[in-house]
Amino acid sequence: MLVDSHCHLDFPDFQDDLEGVVARAREAGVGHFLTICTHITRFEQVRAIADRFEDMHCTVGIHPHEAENEPEIDKARLIDIATNDPKVVAFGETGLDFFYDNSPHEVQERQFRTHIQASRDAGLPIIIHTRDADGDMTRILEDEMAKGAFTGVIHCFSSGAQLADKAIELGLYISLSGIVTFKKADQLRETAKQIPLDRILVETDSPYLAPIPKRGKRNEPAFVAHTAACVAELHGLTSNELATKTTENFFRLFSKAKVL
């Protein structure tokens, strides 16, 4: 069984085809889905989609792109939502994106730290987005981890080996998306080879970043099988072995998902 550990099934791209998307994923061997919240104002829509499928959970949080435009949320509200809802198993996605700069850096950092505090206090993992922000990401993770341990995953990993090593040192997981299959992603593949097998997850980040050989199409959870096959080859495993390992990792990290 594979798990798509990060997809956005509330996005308009899937509005008219959601049942088909989920059915095709199951046919491709995907046995569980984590659909990710990016806007706190849209959490109810995300939650409603997760509630439609027994093999799906969701998160609550604010994407760094939306950090300035979404209502400011405190850790108490995040914790209240997550701990009182059996479908919510993590916080985020949150983090830093200095590539697009859709929100001021200081606002992104403040919101990120709030999500980390909620993660620490609730004992639930955090979904971390990072792009063009390795130095600040390392600084914040080290600073917050020094205040008390928390768990989480850097999703859709596309940074270098230094950040991967730091994340692993701090006890975090690394999730690989279709980017690892791209022709120009040699450096990322080299980094992926060095990630310990007990810290790897796979994801689609759908509807974005469809892997080869589906490049250029709308991404969907079924395509996680192509990413998993690439990662398996990098580690000298069969696809079934990689699926078993990454699924074990997912349920170890998102332990609340076992409740249902």
N, C-alpha and C positions, 0 to 999 in steps of 0.2 A: 504493500500500500504506500502511495505517495501522499504527502500533504502539501497543498499550496498554502504556504505560511503567510502570504501577503497578496491580497487581491482587493479590488475596489468594485464590488458587485453592485453598489448603489449608484454608480456613475450612469449617466444617460446612455452610454454605449451599449448597455445590457438591458435597457428598459423593456424592449420588445422581444427579448430572446433569453431571458434568465433561466427558465426551465430547461431550454435546450442546452445552454452553456453548462449548467450543472450536470445534465445527463451525459453530455459528451465527455466531461471531465471524469465522471465515474467510469465510463467505458474505457478511458485511458489509464485507469488504475488509481485515480485520485480518490482517497477515502475520507479526506477531511479538508475543510476550508476555513481560513481566517480572513474575514472581510474587515477592512480597516477604515476607521473613522478619520476624516481629515478636517471636518468642521463640527464644532460642538453644536451648532445650530441645526445640523442635519443628523444628529445622533439617532433620533427616533426612526428615521428612514433606514439607517444602517442596521439598527436593532431589529426592525421589522423584517428585513431580508434574512438576517440570521435566524429569526424565529420560524421562518418558512421551511427550513431544512434541518433535519435532526443532526446531520454531520457537519454543521457550520457554527462557528462562534464569531464574536466580533470584539472590537476594541472601542475605547472612548478617548478622544483627544483632539488636538489642534495641530495641523501641519504647519511647519515654519513659514510656508508661503502665506498662510492665513493668519499669522500671529497678530498682525496689526488690525486686521479687519474683523476678526471674530471677537465676541465678547470676552473680556479677561475672565479667566476661571481660576479659582483657588483650589488648593489640594483637597480641601474638605469636600468640595462639590464633586471632584473627580472620584474620590474614594467612596463617597456615598453612592454614586451611580454604579461603580464597579463592584462593590462588595454586596450590593443588594440585588444584583441581576445575575442569574446563573449563566447567561449567554456571554457576558463581558468577562474576558480573561486577561486583558492587558490594557495598558495606557499608550496612547499615541495614535497615529504616528506623530512624533515631535522631533525636534532637533535643530539643525542649522543648515541653511542653504544660502551660501554667499555667491553662488553662480548667478541666480536670477535676481537676488536681492529684492524680493517682493515685499518684504517687511524689514524694518530697521534691525540692525544686528542686535542692539540692546534689548529690543522687544522679543526677538527670537530667543535670546539667551534667557531672559526672565521666564518666558513661558516654558522653555525646556527644563529649567531648574524646578519649576512648579510640578511638572510631570514626574521628574525624578523623585522629588519629595513624596509625591503620592505613591509612586512605585515602592519606595523604601518603607513607608508607613503601612501600606496595605499588603505588602509581601507579594505583589503581582508584578510581572515583567513589564518592561517598557520597550516600545518599538522606536528605534532611532533612525532618523534620516540625516545624512550628512553629505554635503557636496561643496567642494572648494573651501572647506573649513577645518582641515585636519588639525591645525595647531590649536584653534579655539576648542574644537571638540575634545582633544586630548586634555587640555587644561581643565575643562569643565568636568569631564568624567573623573579625572584624578581628584579634583577638589571635592566633588560630591561623594565619591566612593570613600574618601577619608572621613566623611561625616557619618558613614554607616553604609553597609553593603546593600546593594540592590541588584536585581537581575534584569537581563534584557538582551536584545539582538540589534546589531547594526544591519538594517535591511538593505537589499539591493546594493550590496557592497561594490564600490567602484574605485575605492581609494588604494593607496599603496600598502606595501608590506608593513611599514612602520605603524600605521594605525591598526592594521589587523593584529599585529603582535601585541600592541597595547590593549586592545579590546580583550583579547584572549587572556592576557596577564591579569586583567581586572575581573575576569570571570564571565565575560559576555560571550554571546554567540555571534556568528557571521552567517548571513543569508545571501545566497547567490541567485541572481536572476538571469534572464536571457542575455544580458550583457556579456556573460562569460563565454558565450558561443560566438560572439561577433568576430569578424575576421581580424580587426585591428586590436583585439583585446589580449594580445600576447602577455603583456605585463600582468594583467589581472589573472590570467590562467596560471602564471608562475606563482603568484601570491596564493591562489586557491589551492595549489598543490601542497602548500605548507600549512594550511589550516588543519588542525587536528580533527580527525573524523568525528569525535564526540562533541564538536562545536559547530558543525555545519548544518544549516537549513537550506531548503530550496524554495523558490517562490516564482510567481509570474510578474507581480506588480501590474497585473492586467487592469485596464486595457492597454497599457503601455509596454514597450520593449519586447515585442515578440521575438523569440529566439530563432536562430537559423534551425530549420529550413522554412520557418513561417514569417521571416522578416518582411515587414511591409504590411502585414495583415493586422487586424485588431487582435491583440493578445487576449487569451482566455485561459482559465485554469487547466484545461486539458494539455496545454503546451508546456506545462512544467515538466512533463516527461522528457522533452528534448533537452532542457537544462540539466535535469538529473542525469541523463545519459552522458552528457559532456563532462559533468563533474565526476561521474563514476570512472570514465576513461582516464581522467587526470590522476585519479587515485588508484588506478589499477584494479578496480572492482567491477563486478557485473552490475547491471542496472538494478537487479533485485536486491543485491547486497547494499547498494547505496540507498535504495528506497527504505530498506529496513532500518538502516542506521539513522537516516535523517528523520524518519518518523519517530523513532525512539527519542531522538534529540528534541523534537517538537513537543512531545508529551512530557518530557522531563522539564522543559522550560515553561511550557504553558500547562502546568499541572492541574489547574482548575478545569481545563477542558475535559478531563477524565470524569468529571462529576456527572455529566449527562450520558 
